[in-house]
Structures are given as structure tokens and as C-alpha cells.
Amino acid sequence: MLVELRLATIEDTELLLEWRNDTATRQASLSSSKVTKEAHLTWLQASLGNTDRRLWIAQLEGCAVGSCRADRQQDGWLLSWTIAPDMRGKGLAYPMVLAILNSLTGPFFAQIKSDNMASIKVAEKAGFTCQETKDDVLYFVREAS
Ligand SMILES: CC(C)(COP(=O)(O)OP(=O)(O)OC[C@H]1O[C@@H](n2cnc3c(N)ncnc32)[C@H](O)[C@@H]1OP(=O)(O)O)[C@@H](O)C(=O)NCCC(=O)NCCS
């Protein structure tokens, strides 16, 4: 499946807010409260202007199917990802994560809640290994290849 990444823009405000406030996304997130439109817009504007952050929309045949973020750390990139609610269960997160791994230089990190089996599987398939578990969060690392 050819999943392509494009950088997010301000035009993606509504789409990203809808995905962010989806119940399963909030459950999987380390900060699970609902985000208001205003707070989201402020966050997105700041994110788009932040040179230490990359925010992408994943597309399949030209349709937006997910989003992913990379935040620069001292020694690599912290990644997070979401698939659009109606596109889950189709194996799209794995090629999306691979596309990120191919566009940045690692190492890469990911923090995944211990009950998020789908995301854990995606991370492991993409070469991440769990280094630590703390307060129901798994800390994954993938070394630069
Ligand atoms: C987690 C998420 C990114 C997974 O995306 P996806 O591409 O739809 O994932 P899939 O449903 O295709 O599942 C990926 C793998 O996990 C497996 N899986 C799915 N649910 C599972 C479960 N409950 N238990 C065990 N394995 C499971 C699938 O069988 C698949 O395995 P495979 O690669 O061997 O075929 C997506 O569900 C999502 O966006 N969820 C909400 C937000 C979120 O959790 N983001 C990640 C935060 S860390």
C-alpha cells in the first residue's frame, strides 16, 4: 500500500481536530482530555512554525488517512501517530511509520500505552524495541539504521 506523507498545513485544522478528539485517539494519548477548537488552532499554528517539530498528513491515493508527528529530542526524534477513525484496521499505520523513518535520521522514540496492542505491534514491526515500562507507558526506541 503506497502511503505518502505531505507536510500538514493550516488547511488541515479541522481534520486534525476531529482525529485528535476521537475517543480512541484520546484513550491512546498521554493527555486524554478533549481539545477545544481555539486551543487546537493555537497548538497547530505553533507546531507549523516550530523547526523542532514535523507534522505530516499521510495520504493513500490522494486521500488523508492519518497524521504523524516528530519532535526533535537531544538525541533523535520522538514520534507519534494516528490513523483516521474510519481507516483503522487496514494496516495503514505501519507503512506510514516506515515513511517517517525514511524521511528523518534516527534514533527514534515512541511512547505507547501498554493496552494499545495495535500501536505496539506497529512499533515492533517497524523495528522499535521496548526499553522501559513506567506507569502503563511503554518507552520504545529504534536505533538509526
Ligand atoms: C493504533 C493505530 C495507529 C493502529 O493503526 P492501524 O494501521 O489501523 O493498525 P491495525 O488495526 O491495522 O493493526 C496493526 C497490527 O496490530 C494488530 N492488532 C490490532 N488490534 C490488536 C489487538 N487488540 N491485539 C493484538 N493485535 C492487534 C493487527 O492485527 C495488526 O497486526 P499485523 O501487522 O500483524 O497484521 C490506530 O488504531 C489509531 O490511530 N488508533 C488511535 C490513536 C492511537 O492509538 N495512536 C497511537 C498512539 S501511540
The ligand as an SDF file (V2000), in Angstrom:
LIG
                    3D

 48 50  0  0  0  0  0  0  0  0999 V2000
   -3.0410    2.3690   16.7750 C   0  0  0  0  0  0  0  0  0  0  0  0
   -3.2920    2.6890   15.3000 C   0  0  0  0  0  0  0  0  0  0  0  0
   -2.2970    3.7430   14.8520 C   0  0  0  0  0  0  0  0  0  0  0  0
   -3.0600    1.3930   14.5100 C   0  0  0  0  0  0  0  0  0  0  0  0
   -3.2590    1.6520   13.1520 O   0  0  0  0  0  0  0  0  0  0  0  0
   -3.7760    0.5810   12.0770 P   0  0  0  0  0  0  0  0  0  0  0  0
   -2.9260    0.7060   10.8620 O   0  0  0  0  0  0  0  0  0  0  0  0
   -5.2230    0.7800   11.8820 O   0  0  0  0  0  0  0  0  0  0  0  0
   -3.4670   -0.7930   12.7840 O   0  0  0  0  0  0  0  0  0  0  0  0
   -4.1470   -2.2040   12.5140 P   0  0  0  0  0  0  0  0  0  0  0  0
   -5.5120   -2.2620   13.0880 O   0  0  0  0  0  0  0  0  0  0  0  0
   -4.0010   -2.4960   11.0560 O   0  0  0  0  0  0  0  0  0  0  0  0
   -3.2430   -3.1560   13.3980 O   0  0  0  0  0  0  0  0  0  0  0  0
   -1.8280   -3.2210   13.3250 C   0  0  0  0  0  0  0  0  0  0  0  0
   -1.4140   -4.6010   13.8110 C   0  0  0  0  0  0  0  0  0  0  0  0
   -1.8770   -4.7640   15.1540 O   0  0  0  0  0  0  0  0  0  0  0  0
   -2.7160   -5.9160   15.2420 C   0  0  0  0  0  0  0  0  0  0  0  0
   -3.7640   -5.6160   16.2090 N   0  0  0  0  0  0  0  0  0  0  0  0
   -4.7630   -4.7170   16.0870 C   0  0  0  0  0  0  0  0  0  0  0  0
   -5.5030   -4.6930   17.2140 N   0  0  0  0  0  0  0  0  0  0  0  0
   -4.9460   -5.6200   18.0420 C   0  0  0  0  0  0  0  0  0  0  0  0
   -5.2530   -6.0940   19.3480 C   0  0  0  0  0  0  0  0  0  0  0  0
   -6.2770   -5.5980   20.0490 N   0  0  0  0  0  0  0  0  0  0  0  0
   -4.4720   -7.0480   19.8910 N   0  0  0  0  0  0  0  0  0  0  0  0
   -3.4160   -7.5440   19.2170 C   0  0  0  0  0  0  0  0  0  0  0  0
   -3.0690   -7.1460   17.9610 N   0  0  0  0  0  0  0  0  0  0  0  0
   -3.8290   -6.1970   17.4020 C   0  0  0  0  0  0  0  0  0  0  0  0
   -3.2390   -6.1160   13.8320 C   0  0  0  0  0  0  0  0  0  0  0  0
   -3.6290   -7.4590   13.6270 O   0  0  0  0  0  0  0  0  0  0  0  0
   -2.0270   -5.7260   13.0130 C   0  0  0  0  0  0  0  0  0  0  0  0
   -1.1000   -6.7720   13.0520 O   0  0  0  0  0  0  0  0  0  0  0  0
   -0.2990   -7.2570   11.7440 P   0  0  0  0  0  0  0  0  0  0  0  0
    0.5960   -6.1210   11.3410 O   0  0  0  0  0  0  0  0  0  0  0  0
    0.4500   -8.4380   12.2090 O   0  0  0  0  0  0  0  0  0  0  0  0
   -1.3420   -7.5440   10.7130 O   0  0  0  0  0  0  0  0  0  0  0  0
   -4.7500    3.1790   15.0710 C   0  0  0  0  0  0  0  0  0  0  0  0
   -5.6440    2.2270   15.5390 O   0  0  0  0  0  0  0  0  0  0  0  0
   -5.0470    4.5120   15.7330 C   0  0  0  0  0  0  0  0  0  0  0  0
   -4.8050    5.5630   15.1590 O   0  0  0  0  0  0  0  0  0  0  0  0
   -5.5840    4.4670   16.9750 N   0  0  0  0  0  0  0  0  0  0  0  0
   -5.9150    5.6700   17.7270 C   0  0  0  0  0  0  0  0  0  0  0  0
   -4.7100    6.5400   18.0190 C   0  0  0  0  0  0  0  0  0  0  0  0
   -3.5310    5.7760   18.5270 C   0  0  0  0  0  0  0  0  0  0  0  0
   -3.6420    4.7860   19.2340 O   0  0  0  0  0  0  0  0  0  0  0  0
   -2.3380    6.2550   18.1760 N   0  0  0  0  0  0  0  0  0  0  0  0
   -1.0940    5.6720   18.6090 C   0  0  0  0  0  0  0  0  0  0  0  0
   -0.6870    6.2830   19.9050 C   0  0  0  0  0  0  0  0  0  0  0  0
    0.8020    5.5450   20.4720 S   0  0  0  0  0  0  0  0  0  0  0  0
  1  2  1  0
  2  3  1  0
  2  4  1  0
  2 36  1  0
  4  5  1  0
  5  6  1  0
  6  7  2  0
  6  8  1  0
  6  9  1  0
  9 10  1  0
 10 11  2  0
 10 12  1  0
 10 13  1  0
 13 14  1  0
 14 15  1  0
 15 16  1  0
 15 30  1  0
 16 17  1  0
 17 18  1  0
 17 28  1  0
 18 19  1  0
 18 27  1  0
 19 20  2  0
 20 21  1  0
 21 22  1  0
 21 27  2  0
 22 23  1  0
 22 24  2  0
 24 25  1  0
 25 26  2  0
 26 27  1  0
 28 29  1  0
 28 30  1  0
 30 31  1  0
 31 32  1  0
 32 33  2  0
 32 34  1  0
 32 35  1  0
 36 37  1  0
 36 38  1  0
 38 39  2  0
 38 40  1  0
 40 41  1  0
 41 42  1  0
 42 43  1  0
 43 44  2  0
 43 45  1  0
 45 46  1  0
 46 47  1  0
 47 48  1  0
M  END
$$$$
